[in-house]
Amino acid sequence: MDTATLESLRSALRGPVIGPEQPGYDEARKIYNAMIDKRPAAIVPCADAADVIAAVNFGRDNGLEVAVRGGGHSGPGLCLVDDGMTIDLSRMRGVRVDPEARTAQVAGGSLLGDVDHATHAFGLAAPAGIVSTTGVGGLTLGGGHGHLTRKYGLTVDNLLSADVVLADGSFVTTDENRHPDLFWALRGGGGNFGVVTSFTYRLHPVDTVGLGLTVWPAERTPEVLRWYREFLPQAPEDLNGFFAVLVIPPGPPFPEELHHRKMCGVVWCHTGDPDRTGEVLAPVNDPGPPAFHFTTPMPYPAVQSMFDELIPPGLQWYWRGDFFDRITDDAIDVHAKYAANIPTELSTMHLYPVDGAAHRVGPDDTAWGFRDAVWSGVYGGIDPDPGNAGVIRDWCVGYWEELHPHSMGGAYVNFMMEEGQDRVHATYRNHYDRLSQIKRTYDPDNLFHANQNIKPAP
Ligand SMILES: Cc1cc2nc3c(=O)[nH]c(=O)nc-3n(C[C@H](O)[C@H](O)[C@H](O)COP(=O)(O)OP(=O)(O)OC[C@H]3O[C@@H](n4cnc5c(N)ncnc54)[C@H](O)[C@@H]3O)c2cc1C
């Protein structure tokens, strides 16, 4: 982009425009996954919805590739685009809680930690993900699962309305009654339909919760998974527990003799009476005594940020995922194999429960395509050293390839790299055609295509 073009964009905005020649450019194009090294021609950190409108109009009228950045946690770096424009919402953070109505209005560039902090003051919480530095934007638009899913549903099941800047530059508020087709599509369809400048969520009474961590040696993965697959789905909905294969980090609460050891385990979040968490989790002894079992009451925002330090921005990430409605014996063999050969200390596999309250929403009520899934699986290759990028990728792809035949065939859209159109279809299943029609209505020229792209219907 030449200087005059950049200047004309600048004059339309309250926020700055950061081009490759500007100081701060390299900082502005950094995202969470350090494996991504994209160089936009312009980064536009918007100050408000008016800036977003100006940026969308400018990008469209000048034929630029356009990407939208919320929290910057996209694995494949879909929030940046080489040589195009990134509409950066990272300055648009803020949360207004209405404690009486039990709702929160959240600016489109906010992070999960912003929401947890603001709502906790009122003893309330919005169901979202498990790492506080994740953006509400990408997480919500993809569906959003975390510690509260079994009790209160996906993030999209708690979305009440959204303010959206559309591809033609118009601004709409959408909910069940206003542009219901758009509202349906936003609840799982990703960033395909416009730039969301504000989300309104339903909140729930969540204050101090019972945190639990239970681990067993990796070689006991088969018996632990056989127990977990039976225990979790029939457990009360106020108990959430995601299964993991992992290497124990060298720090509390884990005893020193477990540090750096390959293990499997479950991270529990109990939203019932925290004094009863120990009792609710007594069955963890059923597959044989764990190497370590720890429970404690904890303020919900502390649970939400407990992984932040372990996985700061700037690591190499490669991930893949799939949905599962059961964990077969054959799948367990694959988990046992990959648990034994985790390539780096931070690499991990998680199975997040997506049953309970998430199953009480009808299969066609939102764009989320897998109401019949019980787990959303992700294999994450993670390491600080760029020299290990190949190793973590190979572990992840190998894990995925061997487990995919035992899956439901599609993945959570937020756990995909750039894996091609077949995988996008597999994510949305029978919802793809409807999404594609809605895309034609709201973005017929596919301006918003830096995402897991839904093509406008012809
Ligand atoms: C450490 C870590 C932990 C995670 N944990 C969870 C978890 O517990 N649960 C879960 O469900 N997911 C989880 N995820 C996945 C997460 O949901 C996705 O990475 C998601 O895309 C992050 O959103 P973001 O806004 O931070 O990302 P970005 O990279 O900014 O955006 C991702 C996509 O969303 C679009 N987008 C973002 N904001 C907006 C907006 N306001 N309007 C329109 N489009 C927008 C972007 O254009 C891009 O296509 C995790 C990811 C990481 C890295």
The ligand as a MOL file (V3000), in Angstrom:
LIG
                    3D

  0  0  0     0  0            999 V3000
M  V30 BEGIN CTAB
M  V30 COUNTS 53 58 0 0 0
M  V30 BEGIN ATOM
M  V30 1 C -4.1560 -21.3960 24.7960 0
M  V30 2 C -5.4800 -21.6200 24.1260 0
M  V30 3 C -6.5340 -22.1350 24.8490 0
M  V30 4 C -7.7710 -22.3420 24.2530 0
M  V30 5 N -8.8010 -22.8520 25.0040 0
M  V30 6 C -10.0150 -22.9650 24.4650 0
M  V30 7 C -11.1150 -23.3970 25.2640 0
M  V30 8 O -10.9800 -23.7030 26.4400 0
M  V30 9 N -12.3290 -23.4630 24.6810 0
M  V30 10 C -12.5370 -23.1270 23.3780 0
M  V30 11 O -13.6800 -23.1790 22.9400 0
M  V30 12 N -11.5090 -22.7310 22.5980 0
M  V30 13 C -10.2690 -22.6490 23.1040 0
M  V30 14 N -9.2220 -22.2460 22.3210 0
M  V30 15 C -9.4280 -22.0270 20.8940 0
M  V30 16 C -9.9560 -20.6140 20.6600 0
M  V30 17 O -11.3530 -20.6270 20.7960 0
M  V30 18 C -9.5910 -20.1520 19.2370 0
M  V30 19 O -8.2080 -20.0730 19.1270 0
M  V30 20 C -10.2570 -18.8110 18.9080 0
M  V30 21 O -10.1780 -18.6200 17.5310 0
M  V30 22 C -9.6080 -17.6710 19.6460 0
M  V30 23 O -10.2600 -16.4820 19.4040 0
M  V30 24 P -9.4300 -15.1250 19.3610 0
M  V30 25 O -10.3910 -14.0070 19.2160 0
M  V30 26 O -8.4600 -15.0980 20.4700 0
M  V30 27 O -8.5850 -15.3760 18.0440 0
M  V30 28 P -8.2370 -14.5360 16.7510 0
M  V30 29 O -7.0130 -15.1690 16.2160 0
M  V30 30 O -8.1950 -13.0880 16.9990 0
M  V30 31 O -9.4590 -14.8350 15.8120 0
M  V30 32 C -9.7980 -16.1460 15.4180 0
M  V30 33 C -10.8390 -16.0930 14.2950 0
M  V30 34 O -12.0080 -15.4390 14.7650 0
M  V30 35 C -12.2800 -14.2500 14.0260 0
M  V30 36 N -12.6730 -13.1960 14.9750 0
M  V30 37 C -12.1080 -12.9390 16.1890 0
M  V30 38 N -12.7830 -11.9420 16.7850 0
M  V30 39 C -13.7700 -11.5650 15.9590 0
M  V30 40 C -14.8160 -10.5930 16.0170 0
M  V30 41 N -14.9670 -9.8260 17.0950 0
M  V30 42 N -15.6500 -10.4810 14.9600 0
M  V30 43 C -15.5100 -11.2870 13.8660 0
M  V30 44 N -14.5500 -12.2220 13.7540 0
M  V30 45 C -13.6980 -12.3620 14.7800 0
M  V30 46 C -10.9710 -13.9480 13.3160 0
M  V30 47 O -11.1990 -13.2650 12.1290 0
M  V30 48 C -10.3710 -15.3090 13.0740 0
M  V30 49 O -10.9130 -15.8960 11.9170 0
M  V30 50 C -7.9680 -22.0250 22.8890 0
M  V30 51 C -6.9040 -21.5160 22.1620 0
M  V30 52 C -5.6650 -21.3300 22.7580 0
M  V30 53 C -4.5060 -20.8250 21.9440 0
M  V30 END ATOM
M  V30 BEGIN BOND
M  V30 1 1 1 2
M  V30 2 1 2 3
M  V30 3 2 2 52
M  V30 4 2 3 4
M  V30 5 1 4 5
M  V30 6 1 4 50
M  V30 7 2 5 6
M  V30 8 1 6 7
M  V30 9 1 6 13
M  V30 10 2 7 8
M  V30 11 1 7 9
M  V30 12 1 9 10
M  V30 13 2 10 11
M  V30 14 1 10 12
M  V30 15 2 12 13
M  V30 16 1 13 14
M  V30 17 1 14 15
M  V30 18 1 14 50
M  V30 19 1 15 16
M  V30 20 1 16 17
M  V30 21 1 16 18
M  V30 22 1 18 19
M  V30 23 1 18 20
M  V30 24 1 20 21
M  V30 25 1 20 22
M  V30 26 1 22 23
M  V30 27 1 23 24
M  V30 28 2 24 25
M  V30 29 1 24 26
M  V30 30 1 24 27
M  V30 31 1 27 28
M  V30 32 2 28 29
M  V30 33 1 28 30
M  V30 34 1 28 31
M  V30 35 1 31 32
M  V30 36 1 32 33
M  V30 37 1 33 34
M  V30 38 1 33 48
M  V30 39 1 34 35
M  V30 40 1 35 36
M  V30 41 1 35 46
M  V30 42 1 36 37
M  V30 43 1 36 45
M  V30 44 2 37 38
M  V30 45 1 38 39
M  V30 46 1 39 40
M  V30 47 2 39 45
M  V30 48 1 40 41
M  V30 49 2 40 42
M  V30 50 1 42 43
M  V30 51 2 43 44
M  V30 52 1 44 45
M  V30 53 1 46 47
M  V30 54 1 46 48
M  V30 55 1 48 49
M  V30 56 2 50 51
M  V30 57 1 51 52
M  V30 58 1 52 53
M  V30 END BOND
M  V30 END CTAB
M  END
